[in-house]
Amino acid sequence: MGVIPAQVRLVDRDTSKPIFKAGRQSDAEPFDFVLSDESIDRMGDRIRADGWALDSFRANPVALFGHDHASIIGKWENVRVEGKKLLGRLHMAKAGTSELVDTVRSLIEQRILKAVSVGFQPIEAEPMKGGGYDFIKSTLHECSIVAVPANPNALAVAMVKATKPHLVKQLFVQPDSRAYQLAGQSTHHLKTPNLDAARKRFKSMGID
């Protein structure tokens, strides 16, 4: 991680944890996504497209579900910056790989799951007028398909017919009490099955 300027006043926060920001599905093709753009979000933050550091991510562009390191659903391809957008295409794992993969694929194709979320570390940022931060340089760590920004009612109806109770729990994770604020962005650790154990396994393999 690069040096965060002192004037950003992030040093009083836990900057070892990533910040999460939402992206969206392309209108043209369901597996193409706008991972991030320069619009100011509801927290008052903006991420500069030309400041993305992508080399580490491109070396291992695993696609997750819900920021859960145990829920691998595929990989990201052609991740690039075009204009003021960070774009990428989701290449799903083969059908039959897991119940989760098959369910997520179906929900994306139906445009019920429409949202993506980038997990990143700020390298350089400046406070903006009126609050929030302008993230000038950022390192992309991971990118997940997420259910939370999607229409929960539509998703619930689809899940009634689509899958089993244990998979419903995996798709409908709940924020726990360790939510915290970082640079004006609300960030949650999600309760997901065996997540801590999975992270330890990945760390032992050299994957952070």
N, C-alpha and C positions, 0 to 999 in steps of 0.2 A: 504494500500500500504506500502511496506517495505521502508527502508531507502536507497536512491540512493547515492552511494559514491560520495563525493565532486569532486574527480578527473574526474568523468565522464562528468562534466560540463553540466548536463541537468537542473541545477537549474535556468538557465536564460531562460528556456523555460516554456511553460504551460504544466506541467506534469500531470495536472488533466485530460487531454484528452488522449484517447487511441491512440496507434500506430496501423496501419493496415498493415498486410503483407499477400501476396497471397499464396494460396496453389493450389492443383490441384485434378482433378478427377482420380480415380484409372483406370488403363488400364483393370483390370479384371471385375469390376462390377460398373455400373454407379452411384450407390448410396453410394459407399465407396469412401472416400476422404483422401488424404494426406493433413492434415490441415496445417502442417508446417514441415520443415526438417532443417538440419544444413547447407544446401548449402548457399553460400554467394550470396546475391541478387544484383540487379543492383545498389542499393544504397550503397553497400559495407558492409551491415549488416549481422549478423548471429544470430540465436536464438538457444541456447543450449536446446536439447530435454530433458535432465535430469534435467533441471531447471524449468520446467513447474509446476506451482501451479494450481491444477485443482479442488480442493474441492468445491469452491464457484460455479464454472461453472457447475459441476456435479449435484449440488443441484437444478439447474434450467437451464437445457441445451436446451433452446429454440433456434430454428433455424430461422434466419431472412433472408430477401432478401434485399441486398444492404445496410446493416447496419441501416435499418429503423425499429425502435421499433414498428411501426404500421403494419409492413408487416411480420407477423408470418406465416411461411410456414410448420412448423413441429418441430421436436426436434432431438438432436444429441444423438446417442447411442454408447455404447462401446468406449468412448473416452479414449485413452490410449497411452502411449509411448512404442514404439517397436524400439529398436536400436536407431537410430538417427532421428526417425520420430514421429510426433504426428498424430495419426490416429483416424478416427471416421466414423460412418455410419449415413447417413441422413435418418430419418424416417419421411416421408412426412405426413401431415395431410390428412384425408380422402378425396377422390375425391368428388367434389361438395361443399367442405368447402368454397371456394371462387374462383373467376376467376383467381386470381393470383396463387393460389395453383395448379390449374389444368394446367395452362400454364407453370409454372416452372417445374412441374413434366414431362410434355411432352417434354420440351426442354432439360431436363437432360437425359431422356431416349433416345433421339435422339443424345445425346452427342454434342449438340449445346451450351448449358450452361455447361461449364467444370470447372469453377474456383470457389474457395472458398477463403474467406478472414477472418483472425483472427484479432480481436481487443483485444489488451493486454496492460497491464501496466508494464513497466520495474521495477524490484525490485533491480537488481544489474547488472551493465554493465561496460565494459571497452572499451576504444578506441582501434581500431585495426590499424596496420601499413597500411599506404596508405589511411586511412580514413574509415569511417563507425564505427559501434559499435558491440561488441560481447555481446549479451544479455545473461548473465549467469543465471539469475533467472527472471522469468516473470509470472505474474498472468493473466490467460486467462479470459477475460470478456464475450466475445460473438463471435459467428462464423456465417458468412453469406455466402449464395450463391450470387455471384456477376456476372454482365454481362460485366463489363468493360474489363477484360482480355480476354474474349471470342472473337471469330472472329466476329466483328461487322457486316460485310456483310452477313454472314450466318444467324446471329440472325435477321437481318432486313428482310431477305427473309422469314424466318419462321414466323415472326410477322405479315407480310402482310396477311397471311391466318389464323393466330391463334386467333386474338383477336381484341378488340375495341380500339379506340383512347386513352381513359383515361388510359387503362392498358399499352399501349405503353409508355405513359409518365412516368408511374411508373417504367417500366423496363429500360428506357433510361434516368435516372437521369443525371443532369449536375452539375459538380463542380461549386461552387459559388466563390466569390472573397475573401473568408476567408481562402483560402488554406494557410498552413504554413509549416515550416520545423521543425522537431523534431528529433534530433539524426540522422540527415542525411536522414530521411525518409519523403517523401512528403505525407502529410495527408490532406484530403479534407473533409469538411462538405458538405454533399450532399443535394440538394433541393429535398425534397420528400413531397408528399401531407400530410399536417397536422402533420408533424413530431414533431414540437415543442409542439403542443397540446397533442400528444400521449405520449411524454416523461413526460409531467406533470402528465398525468393520471397514468402512470406506477410508477412515483415517489411517488404519493399519496397512491399507493398500496404497497409501500415499495420495489419496483423493480427499481434498478438503471440501 
